[in-house]
Amino acid sequence: MTTGAGVTIVTQTRVAEGGAHAFARFQADINAAIARQPGFIEQSVLPPNPPVQVDWVILQRFRATADAVGWLRSDERIGLVAGVQAHLVGPDDVHLLRDGDQGALPSPVSIVITTRVKPGCEAPFRLWEHRIAAAQTQAPGFTGYRLEPPIPGVQDDFVAILRFASDASLQQWLDSPQRAALLAEAAAFTVEVRTRRVQAGFSQWFAPAGGGPAAWKQNMVVLLMLYPVVFLFGRWVQTPLLAGVWGLPFWLSLFIANVAGVVLLNWLVPWGSRRFAWWLTPRDDAPAWTSWMGAAALIGLYCVTMAAFSRS
């Protein structure tokens, strides 16, 4: 993880019975303190949702790893955490995760798996991790997996986020004999494995580094994908088939065309966004002309498609 990449601190904590008021005061103090920290972007607090999620989940986004580490090590934060510790159950799980490409669609349920590897055993752990990653992709309801390596001096554990489409499908994988056998193998090179479940997919919580593309850029890409879909469907399906052959009224054929367009855009817009990623989310060192060059390229493509369709 580079020090210039945006990161999110994920804290999972469990409040003891009778500690709600103390935790609320602690959270108010944290909110005031973190707002003054260099590089701080935003904070989200997700309350428990038992029985699936029994922990509080706190997400704190920073512009860079150095900023996040500075907050974690600050005397102010350490003092606030020490003051509320008596009202918590056990230690917090605190992890740093990179913002940006998540590699999976948002999912209703996630599980965070923290693994402490024995010294000198990272190589066999990596080989084992590839095997369990391959196995869980075959599990029903699986939607995504992500592994974060340790960060020297900050985070000693490997942190995996496993996403499933439902509580039932996740539980089926957790209880599977295949996973049990793989975990038994891992005992030879791991010290400790901890799991905490969360009632929401992590993908939807992390914004791309830099805050995401500007809305006007996204709209231009959507228009580039939408115009050919509307034209071709209207030219070859709506007019000759829906209205001509089947005799459907205009309002109904238009509704069907819109449904088809929305379905197709589910694939076309992500595809187009990947092609224009250099423009939608340029690197920090990208030249200043990147923005207008991308806009000019899209306008040029608009003209090409209109010229092509004008001949049909």
Beta strands, then each sheet from edge to edge (+ up, - down):
strand 1: 7-13
strand 2: 40-46
strand 3: 56-62
strand 4: 93-98
strand 5: 109-117
strand 6: 142-148
strand 7: 158-164
strand 8: 190-198
sheet 1: 2+ 3- 1+ 4-
sheet 2: 6+ 7- 5+ 8-
end
